Amino acid sequence: MSDSRTPEQIADVLLELGGALLSAGCPTHRLEHAVRRVAELEGLRADVFAVPTGLFLSVGAPDQPPLQRMRRVREWGVDLGRLAAVDQIFNDILDRRVSLTEARHRLDGLEQSPSPYPPAVRWLAAAGTAGATAVFFRGGVREIGVAAAGGLLVAWMRTLFARSGPARLLQDFLGGLLAGLVAWGAWEYVGRLSREVVVLSIVILLVPGLALTTGLSELVHRNLVSGASKLMEAGTVLLSIVIGIASAIALERMVGSHEVHLRARPEPGWLVELAALAVSSLSVAVLFSVPRRLLPGAMASVAIGWIVAGLGGRHFAGAPAAFCAAFAVALFSNALARFTSRPSQVFVVPGLVLLVPGSFGFLSLDAFLEGELAGGAAKGFEMFLVAGSIVTGLLVASVLLPARKIL
């Protein structure tokens, strides 16, 4: 297809593509590499600086002054469906199957395209994730049911406040508050259950373990500003969740109720765990908007991570088991990326959800609020150790079996 591509046109398209990748949750080191690679194939030099809230781009020919571009990104999150769509646009531009004008039209249409799953399906996926997590935390039937109901309420709340500026900033606090209130109400009206299991299972939808792992990965790739920003974001989210739960506990004590903690039940049978794994795999893929045709691969990635982590946990401590699981997930995802010509992140990200150390961070801040300084410090160190192990596993797998994809 003949297409006159001036440096100005290429710079504008690269800026829009980069902004779309940022809003979809693409790590900045992958984004910068992708933009530089496309510019090189067009005979141009690109200097790229990406942070979670913006993209700065300088594009130019060797014998011409560079063109400067900047784009502010106000909303971002993990949207693997959009990431896969932008990857396809990248591929079509590189193969010259579309003109730059057509590529920009596709990007504009992508911004207006709805999620592949309607809100009701996403709410059910949130309920399924929370209920399945209760199984993994050794909860019983009551814990599973209450956690699923709490996950549904949190998902509905997040949808309700998604388009409200001030309220949206309180989503993490309100989610923690809601989790604490649900656990309290269930204790009063449903019966004796493990409130820790209920709370942890509900807030698993909120804890930023993936942001923590991505932040450490950014630091490893020397993207210091982006990595530090994501670590700060993860810490702020964790603190908001814990304050919300603490507010629920304070309200409970004000009305004279007594908080009681029960130990979770023994480990469930393997059939129950397999059922929970199937539910959580599908639910996680839906929450991350994985394209429907790629659902089997994403679900298999979740299963591989959970199985390897479970087997490794029987012989190693938490960090080595996390390394082995992340290594297995990345190997599988990179191989599948080669086979399907889709970004490896579409398969890696769901596979890491059951591995990410967000619960350790939550427990660490919770211990600090309770005055247990030594326990909080120990759990916080374990959180970073597990996150570092996951990042190392991903890096080793990517060296041994690269995905051979720009993204």
N, C-alpha and C positions, 0 to 999 in steps of 0.2 A: 504494500500500500504506500503510495507516494505521500509524503507528509513533510512539508517544509518546517523544520524545527529550529527556530531561532533560540539563542540563549535566554531571551526574555520569556518565551513560551515554556521552555524546559524548566526554568527557575520557578515559574508560577505553578506548574504542575507538580514539581517536586515539593514545593511548599505545602500544597493541598494534600498530597499523599502523605507527607510526614505528619501533618496535623491530624489526619484521619488515623494514622497509626498510633499517635500519642493518645488520642481519645479512646482508642480501643484497648489500651493497656500494653502496647508493645514496649519491651525494655528499650531504653534509650540507646544502648550500645548496638543493638540489632538495627534500630531505626537509622542511626547515623551511618552504619555500614551499608545498608540498603540504598540510602540516598546517594552516598559517594559512588557506589557501584554503578547505579543507573547513569549518573553524570559522566563517569569514565567511559561507559559504552557509547555515550553521545559525543565523546571527544572533549569534554569539559572537565574542569577541576571544581570540586565542591568542598567547602569547609562547612561543617555542620556542628552546631552546638544545641543539644536538646536537653531540656529540663522538664519535669512533669507539667509545668504550667505554660510552656512556650517553646518555640522553635526558632532558631536563628540560622540563616542560610546565606552563604556567599558562593555564587556560581559565576564562572567566567572562563573564556578561552585563554590559552597561554599568552596570546599577543594582545589581549584586550583587558581593560579594567574590569574587576568583578562586579557583579550585580548583587546588591544587598536586599535580603528579604527577611521579614519577621512575622510570626503568627502567634497570637495569644490563644492558649487552650484553657477554657474555663471549666470544662467537665471532662472527666476521664474515669475509666473503669475497665474491667476485664470483659470484653465482648469478642469472643472468638469467632463468631459469625462474621462480624464486620472485619476482623483481622484477615480472615480467609478471603473475603471479597476484595479487600485492598490488595492482597497478595496477587490475586488474579489480574487486577488492573496493572500491577507492576509487570507481571509476566507478558501481558498483551502489549504493553508499551515497548518492552525490550524486544519482543518478536515482531514488532511493527504490524501487529494485527489490527490496531486501532490508531487513529490520529490523536494528537494531543487534545483537539477540541472534543472528540468523542470521549476521551478519558476524563476530561473535566465534567462532561455531562453525566457520565456514570458516577463520578464522585458526588456530584450534586444530588443525584437520585439516591445514592447510598445514604446520604444524610437524612433523607425523608423516608427511607424504607422502614417498615415496622419490624419489630422483633420477630424471629421465626416462631416464637411460642407466645400465645396470648397470655395476659396477666393471670388468668385463673390457673393455667397449666404451671406457671412459674410459682404461684402460691402453693400448689400441691407439691411441686418439687422441693420447695423450702420445708414443707411439712415432712416429706419423705427423708430429706437430709437430716433434719433434727431427730426424727424418730429412729433412723438407722444409727445415728451417732450414739443415741442412748443405749443401743445394743452393744456397741463397741466399748462403751464405758461400764458395761455389765449392769445395765438397768433391767428391771423386770417389766411386766406388762403395763403396770401403772406408769412407770417412768417413761416408757415408750409412747404411750398414748398422750400423756401430758406434754412431753417434749414436742411431739408432732403438732399438737394444738398450739403450743407456744410458737413454734416455727411458722405456722400459718399466720398467726397474729402479727409476728414481726415482719413477715413479708408483706402483709396487707398494709401495715403502718408505713413501711418504706415506700410502697407504691403511692400511698396517700400523700406523703410529704415530698415526693420526688421533685415536684415542680414548684414547691414553695421555698423561696430563698432562705428566710430565717429558720423555718422549721426543719429544712433539710440539714442544716448544720447541727441540729440536735438529734439526728437519727441514731447515732451510736449511744448517746446517753439515754434516750428514750427506749432503745432496744434493751439495754441493760436493766433499766427500771422495769420494763415489761416482763423480762425474764424473771426478775426477783419477785414481782407481784404474782406471776403465774405459779411459781414454785410455792409461794406462801398460800395462795388460794387453794392449790391442790392439796397441800398438807392439811388445811382446815376442813375441806369438803370432800376430798376423794379418799383420804386415808394416809396411813404411814407409808412414806416413800423416801427415797434418797434425793434430797433437795439439791445436793451438789451435782448429781448426774443430770437432773432436770435443767438446772441453770447452765451448766457447761454445754449440754446438747443444744439448747436454744441459742446461746450466744456464739456457737460455732459458725453461724451464718454471718456474724459480725466481726469476729476476731481477725486481725490483719496478718495472719501468719504468712500468706502469700506475699504481701507487701514487704514484710520483714525479709523473707528469703530473696525477693527481687532486689531489695536495697543492698543487701550484702553482695549479691551478684554484680550489681552496678559498681560497687566499690572495688571488687576484684578486677573488673575491667577498667579501672582507673577513671570511671565517671563519678568523680567525687561529689560534685554538687547534686546530681540526680540521686546518687545513692544515699547521701546524707538526708536529702529531702524526704525520700521514701521511708527511711528509718524514723525520722521525726514524725511523719504522718502515722506510721504504725504505732509509735509510742503514744501519740495523742488519742488515737482511736481506742487503744487499750485502756488508757486512763479514763476516757469518757464512759466506756462500758462499766468499768469497776465502780466509778462514782454513781452511775445509775443503779447498780445492784446494791451498793451501800445505802443509797437513799431509800430503796425498798425495805431494807433491813431496819433502818432507822424508823421508818413509818410503822413497821410491824411492832417494834419495841415501844413506840409511843402509845399504841392502842392496847398494850399490855399482853400481847401474845408472846410466847416463848419459842425462840428458834431452836429447833432440834435437828441434829444431823445424824443420819443413819448411814451405815456402811452399805455400799452397793452389794448386790447379790453375787454369787459365784459366777464364773465365766459361763456364758450360755453355750448350748450345744452347737456343733458345727453346722447343722442344718439351719438353725436360726441365724447364725453369722453369715452363711452363704446367702440367705434371703435378704438380710440387711445389706450385704455387699451389692447385690443386684439392684436393690432400691436406691442405695446411695450413689452407685455408678451412674444410673440413668438420671437421677435428680441433679447431681453435680453438673453433668453435661448440659442439662436444660438450663440451669441457672447461669452457666457461662455462655449460653446461646450458641452451642456447637451446632453447625449445620446438620440437618437431619441425615444426610447421606454419610456423614462422618461419625454418627453416634456410636456404631459398633467399635470403631477404633478407640474413641475416647473412653468408652466404658471398659474396654479391655485394658487400657492404660491404668485406670483406677484400680481394677482388680489385681493387676500385676504389682502395683505399688503396695497395696494392702497385704497381699500374700507374702511378698518378699520381706516386708517389714515384720509381719507376724512370725515368719520362720526365723528371721535374723534375731528377733527379740528373745527367742528361746536360748540363744547361744551368746549374744553380745549385749552390751549396754545400749542405751538409747541412740547415741551418736553413730556407732558403727552400723547399727541396723538401719538408721536413716540414710547413711551413705550407700549401703547396698541397695535399698529400695529406690533411691533417686537414680542410681546408676542403671538399674534395670529398667526403670521407667524411661529414662533418656535414650537408652539403647533401642528399646522398642519403638519409641516415638520417632527417632531419627530414621530407623529402617522404614517405618510406615510413611514418613514424609518423602523418602525416596520413591516409594512405590506409588503413592497417590499424587505426588507433586503438590502437596499442600504444606503449609507451614508446620514445623514440628511442634510449635507452641500449642496448636489446636489439640494435640494429644498429651503434651507434657503437663500443661497447667491442670487439667482435671486429675491427672495421676498424682499430683503433688498435694491435693487438697487434704487427704487423710494423713499426710506426712508432716505438713507444715506445723511449726512449733507455737502456734498462737495460743494454745491452751496453757503452755508453760508460762508465757508472758502474762496471761490473765491470772494464773495462780500466783505468780510472783508479786504482782501489784496487790492482789487480794491479801497476801501474807503481810506485805508492808502496811496496808491499812489496818490490819489486825495487830500491828506492833511486833510481828515476828520478823525482825530484821535479818537474822541469820538465814531463816527459811526462805525469805523473799529473795535474798541475794543468791542463794544456791539455785533456786528455780530460775532466776533471771540468767545466771551463767549457763545453766543447762539449755535454756531457750536459744541463746546465741551459739552454743556448741552444736545443737541439733541443726540449726539453720546453716551454720558453716559446713556441716557434714553434707547436707543436701546440695549446697552450692558446689562443693568439691565433687560429689558424685556426678552432677550434671556436666561439669567441666571435663572430667575424665572420660565420660561416655562420648562427649562431643569431639574429643581428640581422637578416640579410637574409631568412632563411626560417625563422621560428620553427616549432617542432613543434606548437604549439597543444595541448600536453598538459601536465597537471599534473606528471607525471614525465617 
